[in-house]
């Protein structure tokens, strides 16, 4: 059993949003107490806009990531919010690797929905790379293994 999800998932899902929204709230409270809001009411619009955009971006790209994903050979063990699910590689329809987003993510589209729905997304271990256009080794390995498992399923 090898962990293939990033160790930064907790930071990306919990710590960064707390810092983001905490900073915006701190800015609004400080601006209100300092009297800036009365002088320039537009100073409220920008942080509120940043909070709304941040909420939707985090909802789409970060909060739906699985907490941990382990490679167990012919299946993946997915842990999210204290629950576990076994995802057989033969149940994976498609592997999509999005490397040009932060955090990078791998999305598995499932044939039969599991405990977490019909898609499982996680942030893979990325490591340091000099080539920003290099393919993710975890995603490439999963694509090959899912194809093998799928071909066995159809036989």
N, CA, C and O of each residue as an XYZ file, in Angstrom:
620
protein
N       0.859     -1.177      0.000
C       0.000      0.000      0.000
C       0.904      1.239      0.000
O       1.639      1.491      0.954
N       0.829      1.994     -1.082
C       1.663      3.180     -1.256
C       0.787      4.416     -1.354
O      -0.179      4.442     -2.117
N       1.122      5.429     -0.590
C       0.350      6.672     -0.658
C       0.718      7.416     -1.936
O       1.893      7.681     -2.190
N      -0.296      7.754     -2.742
C      -0.054      8.470     -3.991
C      -0.638      9.882     -3.962
O      -0.493     10.630     -4.929
N      -1.290     10.248     -2.873
C      -1.834     11.606     -2.761
C      -0.839     12.497     -2.016
O      -0.037     12.030     -1.208
N      -0.915     13.757     -2.307
C       0.007     14.736     -1.741
C      -0.190     14.908     -0.240
O      -1.305     14.804      0.272
N       0.896     15.168      0.442
C       0.830     15.466      1.865
C       0.340     16.879      2.146
O       0.066     17.222      3.296
N       0.226     17.701      1.108
C      -0.231     19.078      1.273
C      -1.748     19.214      1.153
O      -2.269     20.329      1.196
N      -2.456     18.111      1.007
C      -3.903     18.179      0.829
C      -4.576     18.836      2.030
O      -5.486     19.645      1.853
N      -4.153     18.508      3.234
C      -4.734     19.124      4.429
C      -4.529     20.636      4.403
O      -5.454     21.398      4.685
N      -3.318     21.065      4.065
C      -3.037     22.500      3.982
C      -3.930     23.163      2.936
O      -4.514     24.218      3.188
N      -4.034     22.539      1.758
C      -4.825     23.125      0.667
C      -6.316     23.166      0.982
O      -7.004     24.106      0.584
N      -6.825     22.159      1.692
C      -8.263     22.093      1.968
C      -8.687     22.854      3.216
O      -9.815     23.343      3.283
N      -7.814     22.963      4.195
C      -8.205     23.552      5.484
C      -7.448     24.837      5.825
O      -8.063     25.864      6.109
N      -6.128     24.781      5.798
C      -5.312     25.899      6.275
C      -5.374     27.087      5.316
O      -5.632     28.210      5.748
N      -5.139     26.854      4.010
C      -5.153     27.967      3.066
C      -6.502     28.686      3.027
O      -6.512     29.917      3.067
N      -7.649     27.985      2.952
C      -8.923     28.716      2.986
C      -9.118     29.516      4.277
O      -9.650     30.626      4.245
N      -8.688     28.955      5.417
C      -8.807     29.695      6.681
C      -7.961     30.970      6.633
O      -8.395     32.026      7.094
N      -6.757     30.868      6.075
C      -5.910     32.052      5.947
C      -6.526     33.061      4.971
O      -6.533     34.263      5.237
N      -7.035     32.573      3.857
C      -7.629     33.441      2.827
C      -8.814     34.226      3.383
O      -8.836     35.456      3.330
N      -9.797     33.505      3.915
C     -10.992     34.176      4.420
C     -10.704     34.939      5.707
O     -11.325     35.970      5.963
N      -9.776     34.450      6.516
C      -9.382     35.163      7.732
C      -8.726     36.495      7.416
O      -9.006     37.500      8.070
N      -7.850     36.509      6.412
C      -7.211     37.765      6.008
C      -8.257     38.755      5.497
O      -8.218     39.936      5.841
N      -9.190     38.272      4.677
C     -10.216     39.174      4.144
C     -11.103     39.729      5.263
O     -11.458     40.907      5.248
N     -11.458     38.885      6.225
C     -12.264     39.349      7.359
C     -11.468     40.347      8.199
O     -12.004     41.369      8.627
N     -10.194     40.050      8.433
C      -9.335     40.966      9.192
C      -9.246     42.312      8.486
O      -9.325     43.358      9.131
N      -9.082     42.293      7.166
C      -9.007     43.538      6.400
C     -10.302     44.337      6.529
O     -10.264     45.552      6.721
N     -11.451     43.659      6.425
C     -12.733     44.365      6.521
C     -12.954     44.956      7.906
O     -13.413     46.091      8.032
N     -12.631     44.195      8.944
C     -12.803     44.692     10.314
C     -11.865     45.869     10.566
O     -12.271     46.883     11.134
N     -10.608     45.729     10.140
C      -9.642     46.810     10.335
C     -10.049     48.064      9.564
O      -9.946     49.177     10.081
N     -10.513     47.880      8.323
C     -10.933     49.030      7.508
C     -12.157     49.708      8.124
O     -12.281     50.932      8.077
N     -13.052     48.920      8.696
C     -14.247     49.493      9.316
C     -13.876     50.282     10.576
O     -14.342     51.405     10.770
N     -13.038     49.691     11.426
C     -12.635     50.354     12.656
C     -11.794     51.606     12.394
O     -11.850     52.563     13.167
N     -11.019     51.603     11.315
C     -10.173     52.748     10.998
C     -10.944     53.850     10.276
O     -10.402     54.930     10.042
N     -12.185     53.591      9.925
C     -12.998     54.604      9.269
C     -12.786     54.687      7.770
O     -13.268     55.623      7.132
N     -12.076     53.731      7.196
C     -11.822     53.756      5.755
C     -13.105     53.484      4.970
O     -13.300     54.021      3.880
N     -13.971     52.654      5.528
C     -15.206     52.285      4.828
C     -16.102     53.501      4.624
O     -16.748     53.621      3.583
N     -16.152     54.421      5.620
C     -16.969     55.622      5.455
C     -16.403     56.558      4.386
O     -17.153     57.200      3.651
N     -15.078     56.628      4.310
C     -14.439     57.514      3.340
C     -14.463     56.927      1.928
O     -14.637     57.653      0.949
N     -14.284     55.603      1.833
C     -14.234     54.932      0.527
C     -15.039     53.638      0.609
O     -14.472     52.575      0.863
N     -16.357     53.715      0.397
C     -17.191     52.506      0.493
C     -16.793     51.401     -0.486
O     -17.123     50.235     -0.271
N     -16.095     51.759     -1.547
C     -15.658     50.749     -2.510
C     -14.631     49.791     -1.896
O     -14.391     48.710     -2.433
N     -14.026     50.187     -0.772
C     -13.044     49.326     -0.108
C     -13.678     48.061      0.448
O     -12.963     47.130      0.819
N     -14.997     48.007      0.513
C     -15.697     46.799      0.951
C     -15.940     45.870     -0.231
O     -15.969     44.650     -0.069
N     -16.111     46.435     -1.401
C     -16.473     45.651     -2.584
C     -15.363     44.676     -2.965
O     -15.637     43.514     -3.268
N     -14.135     45.131     -2.953
C     -13.024     44.294     -3.409
C     -12.831     43.069     -2.516
O     -12.741     41.967     -3.057
N     -12.761     43.184     -1.185
C     -12.608     41.977     -0.376
C     -13.813     41.035     -0.476
O     -13.650     39.815     -0.444
N     -15.015     41.594     -0.595
C     -16.191     40.742     -0.739
C     -16.126     40.000     -2.075
O     -16.444     38.813     -2.141
N     -15.721     40.688     -3.125
C     -15.553     40.061     -4.433
C     -14.495     38.956     -4.367
O     -14.684     37.875     -4.923
N     -13.375     39.237     -3.679
C     -12.318     38.234     -3.524
C     -12.811     37.030     -2.736
O     -12.417     35.903     -3.035
N     -13.659     37.240     -1.743
C     -14.205     36.138     -0.957
C     -15.139     35.274     -1.805
O     -15.093     34.047     -1.727
N     -15.975     35.907     -2.605
C     -16.913     35.155     -3.451
C     -16.155     34.343     -4.495
O     -16.419     33.153     -4.670
N     -15.215     34.981     -5.188
C     -14.417     34.275     -6.198
C     -13.614     33.156     -5.532
O     -13.554     32.044     -6.055
N     -13.001     33.441     -4.392
C     -12.237     32.429     -3.666
C     -13.093     31.245     -3.268
O     -12.649     30.100     -3.362
N     -14.316     31.502     -2.824
C     -15.226     30.419     -2.439
C     -15.503     29.495     -3.618
O     -15.408     28.275     -3.483
N     -15.847     30.066     -4.777
C     -16.186     29.229     -5.924
C     -14.974     28.493     -6.494
O     -15.096     27.349     -6.933
N     -13.816     29.135     -6.491
C     -12.602     28.464     -6.971
C     -12.231     27.313     -6.035
O     -11.896     26.221     -6.494
N     -12.291     27.556     -4.735
C     -11.948     26.493     -3.785
C     -12.970     25.364     -3.820
O     -12.611     24.196     -3.672
N     -14.230     25.701     -4.014
C     -15.265     24.667     -4.108
C     -15.025     23.772     -5.323
O     -15.200     22.556     -5.243
N     -14.629     24.364     -6.433
C     -14.428     23.621     -7.679
C     -13.111     22.866     -7.708
O     -13.061     21.751     -8.227
N     -12.040     23.441     -7.165
C     -10.705     22.867     -7.331
C     -10.088     22.249     -6.084
O      -9.175     21.432     -6.208
N     -10.546     22.601     -4.896
C      -9.832     22.176     -3.691
C     -10.682     21.333     -2.755
O     -10.257     20.256     -2.338
N     -11.879     21.806     -2.418
C     -12.663     21.139     -1.386
C     -13.201     19.775     -1.806
O     -13.630     19.002     -0.950
N     -13.188     19.460     -3.101
C     -13.665     18.154     -3.530
C     -12.537     17.127     -3.655
O     -12.773     16.010     -4.115
N     -11.327     17.486     -3.256
C     -10.214     16.553     -3.285
C     -10.334     15.539     -2.146
O     -10.753     15.878     -1.039
N      -9.961     14.301     -2.432
C      -9.926     13.276     -1.389
C      -8.773     13.587     -0.437
O      -7.748     14.133     -0.845
N      -8.952     13.235      0.830
C      -7.915     13.505      1.832
C      -6.659     12.670      1.583
O      -5.544     13.192      1.602
N      -6.849     11.375      1.350
C      -5.723     10.470      1.122
C      -6.132      9.420      0.089
O      -7.278      8.972      0.057
N      -5.172      9.038     -0.752
C      -5.391      7.957     -1.713
C      -4.178      7.048     -1.656
O      -3.038      7.503     -1.753
N      -4.436      5.753     -1.497
C      -3.381      4.749     -1.429
C      -3.522      3.787     -2.594
O      -4.627      3.355     -2.926
N      -2.396      3.453     -3.214
C      -2.363      2.478     -4.297
C      -2.151      1.100     -3.680
O      -1.118      0.836     -3.065
N      -3.133      0.233     -3.851
C      -3.071     -1.113     -3.271
C      -2.999     -2.193     -4.355
O      -3.505     -3.298     -4.161
N      -2.385     -1.884     -5.470
C      -2.255     -2.872     -6.537
C      -3.398     -2.788     -7.523
O      -3.379     -1.965     -8.438
N      -4.402     -3.647     -7.337
C      -5.523     -3.670     -8.283
C      -6.693     -2.788     -7.841
O      -7.739     -2.784     -8.490
N      -6.530     -2.052     -6.758
C      -7.544     -1.087     -6.327
C      -6.883      0.085     -5.623
O      -5.731      0.004     -5.196
N      -7.628      1.169     -5.510
C      -7.174      2.345     -4.776
C      -8.017      2.472     -3.520
O      -9.234      2.295     -3.564
N      -7.379      2.777     -2.409
C      -8.074      3.022     -1.160
C      -8.180      4.534     -1.003
O      -7.170      5.228     -0.892
N      -9.416      5.037     -0.995
C      -9.667      6.475     -0.936
C     -10.236      6.813      0.432
O     -11.209      6.204      0.875
N      -9.627      7.785      1.096
C     -10.120      8.266      2.388
C     -10.497      9.727      2.257
O      -9.729     10.545      1.752
N     -11.699     10.036      2.725
C     -12.167     11.413      2.683
C     -13.164     11.622      3.812
O     -14.105     10.845      3.973
N     -12.952     12.680      4.597
C     -13.839     13.049      5.705
C     -14.116     11.871      6.658
O     -15.247     11.689      7.108
N     -13.098     11.091      6.957
C     -13.240      9.996      7.902
C     -13.853      8.726      7.330
O     -14.036      7.758      8.069
N     -14.171      8.694      6.055
C     -14.737      7.506      5.420
C     -13.734      6.927      4.430
O     -12.850      7.627      3.937
N     -13.886      5.632      4.149
C     -13.015      4.938      3.205
C     -13.841      4.294      2.108
O     -15.000      3.930      2.311
N     -13.224      4.159      0.940
C     -13.847      3.454     -0.167
C     -12.750      2.782     -0.976
O     -11.683      3.353     -1.199
N     -13.028      1.564     -1.409
C     -12.121      0.835     -2.288
C     -12.596      1.042     -3.714
O     -13.751      0.773     -4.042
N     -11.702      1.519     -4.553
C     -12.037      1.762     -5.957
C     -11.210      0.795     -6.804
O     -10.017      1.019     -7.009
N     -11.838     -0.285     -7.300
C     -11.096     -1.206     -8.176
C     -10.693     -0.492     -9.463
O     -11.466      0.294    -10.010
N      -9.492     -0.766     -9.940
C      -9.041     -0.130    -11.177
C      -9.934     -0.515    -12.352
O     -10.043      0.242    -13.316
N     -10.568     -1.671    -12.286
C     -11.478     -2.083    -13.356
C     -12.759     -1.253    -13.360
O     -13.495     -1.276    -14.346
N     -13.041     -0.525    -12.285
C     -14.223      0.325    -12.199
C     -13.939      1.756    -12.664
O     -14.839      2.595    -12.656
N     -12.710      2.040    -13.063
C     -12.348      3.383    -13.504
C     -12.543      3.478    -15.017
O     -11.975      2.693    -15.776
N     -13.339      4.435    -15.437
C     -13.625      4.651    -16.857
C     -12.563      5.533    -17.501
O     -12.144      5.285    -18.632
N     -12.121      6.583    -16.764
C     -11.208      7.562    -17.332
C     -10.314      8.138    -16.239
O     -10.742      8.318    -15.099
N      -9.072      8.423    -16.604
C      -8.121      9.086    -15.712
C      -7.760     10.414    -16.359
O      -7.236     10.449    -17.472
N      -8.042     11.500    -15.659
C      -7.757     12.835    -16.178
C      -6.744     13.509    -15.256
O      -6.988     13.680    -14.062
N      -5.609     13.886    -15.829
C      -4.569     14.564    -15.050
C      -4.536     16.039    -15.426
O      -4.284     16.384    -16.581
N      -4.788     16.900    -14.465
C      -4.714     18.350    -14.659
C      -3.468     18.845    -13.959
O      -3.456     19.025    -12.742
N      -2.422     19.064    -14.731
C      -1.144     19.431    -14.131
C      -0.926     20.934    -14.080
O      -0.073     21.401    -13.326
N      -1.671     21.699    -14.861
C      -1.434     23.134    -14.929
C      -2.331     23.923    -13.990
O      -2.524     25.123    -14.181
N      -2.877     23.266    -12.981
C      -3.641     23.939    -11.948
C      -2.899     23.758    -10.630
O      -2.057     22.869    -10.493
N      -3.218     24.601     -9.677
C      -2.590     24.477     -8.368
C      -3.670     24.305     -7.328
O      -4.497     25.206     -7.185
N      -3.721     23.235     -6.609
C      -2.823     22.094     -6.651
C      -3.106     21.201     -7.856
O      -4.232     21.167     -8.351
N      -2.071     20.464     -8.341
C      -2.320     19.534     -9.436
C      -3.316     18.476     -8.982
O      -3.391     18.158     -7.795
N      -4.080     17.931     -9.922
C      -5.113     16.976     -9.537
C      -5.246     15.874    -10.564
O      -4.982     16.059    -11.752
N      -5.662     14.723    -10.069
C      -6.020     13.588    -10.901
C      -7.475     13.283    -10.590
O      -7.855     13.140     -9.428
N      -8.284     13.184    -11.636
C      -9.699     12.883    -11.466
C      -9.988     11.541    -12.106
O      -9.668     11.316    -13.273
N     -10.591     10.656    -11.339
C     -10.970      9.337    -11.822
C     -12.473      9.307    -12.041
O     -13.239      9.511    -11.099
N     -12.896      9.062    -13.245
C     -14.321      8.916    -13.562
C     -14.640      7.430    -13.429
O     -13.980      6.591    -14.043
N     -15.660      7.104    -12.621
C     -15.969      5.721    -12.311
C     -17.121      5.187    -13.159
O     -18.032      5.931    -13.523
N     -17.073      3.897    -13.468
C     -18.158      3.239    -14.199
C     -19.374      3.145    -13.301
O     -20.473      3.549    -13.683
N     -19.175      2.608    -12.101
C     -20.231      2.502    -11.102
C     -19.891      3.435     -9.949
O     -18.810      3.318     -9.373
N     -20.783      4.363     -9.592
C     -20.469      5.301     -8.506
C     -20.123      4.587     -7.204
O     -20.715      3.563     -6.865
N     -19.168      5.137     -6.491
C     -18.763      4.598     -5.203
C     -19.326      5.439     -4.078
O     -20.285      6.187     -4.265
N     -18.730      5.313     -2.921
C     -19.183      6.048     -1.732
C     -19.090      7.559     -1.924
O     -19.884      8.307     -1.352
N     -18.118      8.015     -2.732
C     -17.911      9.452     -2.921
C     -18.454      9.957     -4.251
O     -18.098     11.053     -4.685
N     -19.294      9.190     -4.893
C     -19.913      9.624     -6.144
C     -19.285      8.968     -7.355
O     -18.583      7.963     -7.242
N     -19.550      9.555     -8.530
C     -19.051      8.949     -9.766
C     -17.687      9.505    -10.188
O     -17.156      9.106    -11.224
N     -17.118     10.413     -9.404
C     -15.771     10.909     -9.642
C     -15.000     10.978     -8.331
O     -15.542     11.333     -7.285
N     -13.724     10.629     -8.417
C     -12.821     10.756     -7.271
C     -11.659     11.620     -7.737
O     -10.976     11.278     -8.703
N     -11.433     12.732     -7.061
C     -10.330     13.635     -7.398
C      -9.364     13.696     -6.232
O      -9.771     13.725     -5.070
N      -8.084     13.715     -6.553
C      -7.067     13.859     -5.516
C      -5.873     14.601     -6.078
O      -5.671     14.664     -7.291
N      -5.093     15.158     -5.180
C      -3.870     15.853     -5.554
C      -2.717     14.859     -5.413
O      -2.447     14.381     -4.311
N      -2.029     14.540     -6.529
C      -0.963     13.535     -6.458
C       0.322     14.118     -5.878
O       0.499     15.334     -5.799
N       1.197     13.224     -5.481
C       2.534     13.640     -5.056
C       3.224     14.190     -6.294
O       3.368     13.485     -7.293
N       3.644     15.430     -6.234
C       4.226     16.062     -7.421
C       5.747     16.051     -7.376
O       6.394     15.761     -8.382
N       6.313     16.356     -6.242
C       7.765     16.433     -6.159
C       8.299     17.634     -6.909
O       7.539     18.394     -7.509
N       9.595     17.798     -6.871
C      10.244     18.925     -7.553
C      10.550     18.526     -8.993
O      11.123     17.466     -9.245
N      10.159     19.391     -9.939
C      10.428     19.126    -11.345
C      11.011     20.380    -11.980
O      10.522     21.488    -11.759
N      12.044     20.195    -12.757
C      12.609     21.319    -13.496
C      11.780     21.620    -14.738
O      11.704     22.769    -15.174
N      11.162     20.596    -15.306
C      10.356     20.755    -16.510
C       8.895     20.943    -16.116
O       8.259     19.990    -15.666
N       8.346     22.145    -16.273
C       6.951     22.357    -15.876
C       5.954     21.644    -16.794
O       4.775     21.532    -16.458
N       6.423     21.160    -17.955
C       5.537     20.486    -18.899
C       5.622     18.969    -18.800
O       5.006     18.261    -19.595
N       6.380     18.466    -17.831
C       6.524     17.026    -17.661
C       5.211     16.405    -17.207
O       4.451     17.009    -16.451
N       4.958     15.198    -17.677
C       3.743     14.484    -17.288
C       3.910     13.929    -15.877
O       5.022     13.626    -15.443
N       2.801     13.803    -15.176
C       2.820     13.254    -13.825
C       2.969     11.740    -13.904
O       2.176     11.066    -14.562
N       3.981     11.211    -13.235
C       4.268      9.773    -13.300
C       3.138      8.946    -12.695
O       2.832      7.860    -13.189
N       2.522      9.446    -11.639
C       1.415      8.716    -11.005
C       0.246      8.608    -11.973
O      -0.354      7.541    -12.101
N      -0.083      9.696    -12.651
C      -1.192      9.676    -13.609
C      -0.884      8.758    -14.770
O      -1.749      7.990    -15.193
N       0.322      8.817    -15.294
C       0.696      7.954    -16.422
C       0.618      6.484    -16.019
O       0.131      5.657    -16.789
N       1.090      6.156    -14.826
C       1.020      4.779    -14.336
C      -0.427      4.333    -14.168
O      -0.776      3.214    -14.544
N      -1.273      5.197    -13.607
C      -2.686      4.846    -13.433
C      -3.380      4.642    -14.775
O      -4.207      3.739    -14.902
N      -3.067      5.450    -15.766
C      -3.684      5.299    -17.088
C      -3.375      3.923    -17.666
O      -4.269      3.248    -18.178
N      -2.122      3.507    -17.586
C      -1.718      2.204    -18.125
C      -2.391      1.073    -17.350
O      -2.918      0.139    -17.953
N      -2.377      1.150    -16.027
C      -2.945      0.078    -15.200
C      -4.463      0.006    -15.314
O      -5.031     -1.086    -15.293
N      -5.131      1.157    -15.435
C      -6.589      1.164    -15.617
C      -6.943      0.544    -16.957
O      -7.917     -0.203    -17.057
N      -6.162      0.846    -17.990
C      -6.418      0.258    -19.301
C      -6.274     -1.262    -19.255
O      -7.091     -1.984    -19.826
N      -5.237     -1.744    -18.578
C      -5.063     -3.206    -18.430
C      -6.233     -3.824    -17.672
O      -6.765     -4.856    -18.079
N      -6.633     -3.191    -16.568
C      -7.739     -3.723    -15.754
C      -9.044     -3.682    -16.536
O      -9.856     -4.600    -16.417
N      -9.260     -2.655    -17.321
C     -10.473     -2.530    -18.110
C     -10.518     -3.588    -19.206
O     -11.581     -4.145    -19.481
N      -9.378     -3.875    -19.835
C      -9.353     -4.889    -20.882
C      -9.629     -6.274    -20.300
O     -10.243     -7.108    -20.966
N      -9.184     -6.531    -19.070
C      -9.490     -7.800    -18.398
C     -10.985     -7.900    -18.082
O     -11.568     -8.983    -18.126
N     -11.600     -6.747    -17.762
C     -13.017     -6.721    -17.410
C     -13.883     -7.073    -18.613
O     -14.889     -7.765    -18.457
N     -13.519     -6.614    -19.809
C     -14.338     -6.832    -20.987
C     -14.163     -8.213    -21.599
O     -14.976     -8.622    -22.427
N     -13.121     -8.938    -21.212
C     -12.879    -10.264    -21.786
C     -13.807    -11.297    -21.228
O     -13.732    -12.465    -21.609
